[in-house]
Amino acid sequence: MLDHLPPEQARPNLADLIRINSRFGGHSVLKKLLLKAIDGHFPFTFLDIGSASGDTARLIGELYPGSTVTSLDCNAVNIESAPYPKLLADAFHLPFSEESFDYVFCSLFLHHFTDEQVVGLLQSFYRVARKALLISDLERHLVPYLFLPATRPFFRWHFVSVHDGMISVRAAFRREELVNLFKRAGIANVSAKVHRPAFRLSVIALK
């Protein structure tokens, strides 16, 4: 529902996504990915695809001063509060040449698409990355599926957060499924991990 909401209803849901990332695993998974992928080499350039409100860019700016994070999203409302540089663009038609960024990243994004679409996206993202493609997404599991509706009385999640969150978990991946999509995309140098209790999956595809 998020992509079709008027701005006044979309903004509370975007705020919930930031809370979920900061308190329930998204940011911690990103930190682990960066520690493993960059190996102390920074500053770097970083493309965050499907960035929404830009919490990834703000976190990396705090952790790695001098690095440049470009936020990309196809929805103007989603990206309005993201820090610059930011770009309104379609992930299926990236306006970048090969190896334009040191790292390309997307979080909670791939599960929105069919397997065939994911394979094409991975190929495109990997092409734009100079050093590595980093992926963080949901693990399909009963616990995260029930988490938002069960905790709504305590955290006062927006109703769209609950609705979209449950659909997203149902559409998410098992580790083996996500790794297989990388194989289908022709990307071989892949390290995948399950993160508990965050119920997130992460993948590092080095070049």
C-alpha positions in Angstrom: 0.0 0.0 0.0 2.9 2.4 0.7 3.7 3.3 -2.9 0.1 4.3 -3.5 -0.6 6.4 -0.4 -1.0 10.2 -0.2 2.0 11.9 1.5 0.2 12.5 4.8 -0.4 8.7 5.2 3.0 7.6 3.7 5.1 9.6 6.1 4.0 7.7 9.3 4.7 4.4 7.6 8.2 5.6 6.5 8.9 6.6 10.1 7.9 3.1 11.2 10.4 1.6 8.7 13.1 3.7 10.3 12.1 2.5 13.7 12.1 -1.1 12.5 15.6 -0.7 11.0 17.1 1.0 13.9 15.6 -1.1 16.7 15.0 -4.5 15.1 17.9 -5.5 13.0 18.1 -3.5 9.8 20.9 -1.2 10.9 22.8 -3.8 12.7 22.9 -6.1 9.6 24.1 -3.1 7.5 26.9 -2.5 10.0 28.0 -6.1 9.8 27.9 -6.0 6.0 30.1 -2.9 5.9 32.6 -4.2 8.4 33.1 -7.4 6.3 32.9 -5.8 2.9 35.0 -2.6 3.1 37.8 -4.2 5.2 38.9 -0.8 6.6 39.1 0.9 3.2 37.2 4.2 3.2 36.1 6.7 2.2 34.0 5.1 -0.5 31.1 5.7 -2.8 27.9 3.9 -2.1 24.5 3.5 -3.9 21.4 2.7 -1.8 18.7 1.4 -4.2 15.1 1.7 -2.9 16.4 4.0 -0.2 13.1 5.4 0.9 13.7 8.1 3.6 17.5 7.7 3.5 18.2 6.3 7.0 21.0 4.2 5.4 22.8 7.3 4.1 22.5 9.0 7.5 23.9 5.9 9.3 26.8 5.5 7.0 27.5 9.2 7.2 27.9 8.9 10.9 30.0 5.7 10.8 32.2 6.6 7.8 32.7 10.4 7.5 33.8 11.4 4.0 32.1 8.5 2.3 29.5 9.5 -0.3 26.1 7.7 -0.2 23.7 8.3 -3.1 20.0 7.4 -2.2 17.9 6.2 -5.1 14.1 5.7 -5.0 11.3 5.8 -7.6 8.9 7.5 -5.2 9.2 11.2 -4.6 7.4 11.1 -1.3 9.6 8.3 0.0 12.8 10.0 -0.8 11.9 13.6 0.1 13.6 13.5 3.5 16.7 11.6 2.3 20.0 13.6 2.5 21.7 14.7 -0.7 23.0 13.3 -3.0 19.7 11.6 -4.0 18.1 10.6 -7.2 14.5 9.9 -8.3 14.9 6.9 -10.7 13.8 3.4 -11.6 15.8 0.5 -10.3 15.1 -1.4 -13.5 16.7 1.3 -15.6 19.7 2.5 -13.6 21.2 5.7 -15.1 24.8 4.7 -14.3 27.6 3.1 -16.2 29.5 0.0 -15.2 31.3 0.2 -11.9 30.0 3.7 -11.0 30.1 3.1 -7.3 32.4 1.1 -4.9 29.4 -0.5 -3.3 25.8 -1.0 -4.4 23.2 -1.9 -1.7 19.5 -2.6 -1.4 17.5 -3.4 1.7 14.0 -4.8 2.0 13.6 -4.4 -1.7 14.1 -7.6 -3.7 11.1 -9.4 -2.1 8.8 -7.1 -4.0 9.5 -8.7 -7.3 9.3 -12.1 -9.1 12.3 -14.4 -9.2 12.9 -13.5 -12.9 12.8 -9.8 -12.1 15.2 -10.3 -9.1 17.7 -12.1 -11.4 17.7 -9.1 -13.7 18.0 -6.6 -10.9 21.0 -8.5 -9.4 22.8 -8.5 -12.7 22.2 -4.8 -13.1 23.2 -3.9 -9.6 26.3 -6.0 -9.8 27.3 -4.3 -13.0 27.2 -0.9 -11.4 29.3 -2.0 -8.4 33.1 -1.7 -8.5 33.9 -3.7 -5.3 30.8 -5.5 -4.1 27.0 -5.8 -4.2 25.4 -5.9 -0.7 21.9 -7.2 0.0 19.8 -7.2 3.1 16.3 -8.6 3.1 13.7 -10.4 5.1 13.8 -14.0 6.0 10.5 -15.8 5.4 9.6 -17.1 8.8 6.5 -17.2 11.1 8.1 -15.0 13.8 8.5 -11.8 11.7 5.2 -12.5 10.1 3.4 -12.3 13.4 5.7 -9.6 14.9 4.1 -6.4 13.7 0.4 -7.3 14.4 1.4 -8.8 17.8 3.4 -5.7 18.9 1.1 -3.0 17.4 -0.5 -2.2 20.8 2.9 -1.5 22.3 4.7 0.3 19.4 1.6 1.9 17.7 2.7 0.8 14.2 0.8 2.5 11.4 -1.8 0.2 9.9 0.0 0.3 6.6 3.2 -0.9 8.3 1.3 -4.0 9.6 -0.4 -4.7 6.3 2.6 -4.3 4.1 5.0 -5.9 6.6 3.0 -9.1 6.7 2.8 -9.3 2.9 6.5 -8.6 2.7 7.4 -11.5 5.0 5.2 -13.9 3.0 7.0 -12.8 -0.2 10.5 -13.0 1.4 13.2 -15.6 1.0 14.9 -18.5 2.6 18.7 -18.3 2.5 19.0 -21.0 -0.1 16.4 -19.3 -2.4 18.3 -16.0 -2.3 21.6 -17.7 -3.0 20.1 -19.6 -5.9 18.9 -16.3 -7.5 22.5 -15.0 -7.4 23.6 -18.2 -9.1 20.9 -17.7 -11.8 22.2 -14.2 -12.2 25.7 -15.6 -12.9 27.2 -14.1 -9.7 29.5 -16.6 -8.2 31.6 -15.0 -5.4 28.7 -14.9 -2.8 28.6 -15.0 0.9 25.2 -15.3 2.5 24.1 -15.3 6.1 21.0 -15.6 8.3 20.8 -13.0 11.1 18.8 -14.0 14.2 16.8 -12.7 16.1 16.4 -10.0 13.4 15.2 -12.6 10.9 17.1 -10.9 8.1 19.2 -12.3 5.3 22.4 -10.7 4.0 24.5 -11.4 0.9 27.9 -10.0 0.0 28.8 -10.5 -3.7 32.4 -9.5 -4.2 34.0 -8.6 -7.5 
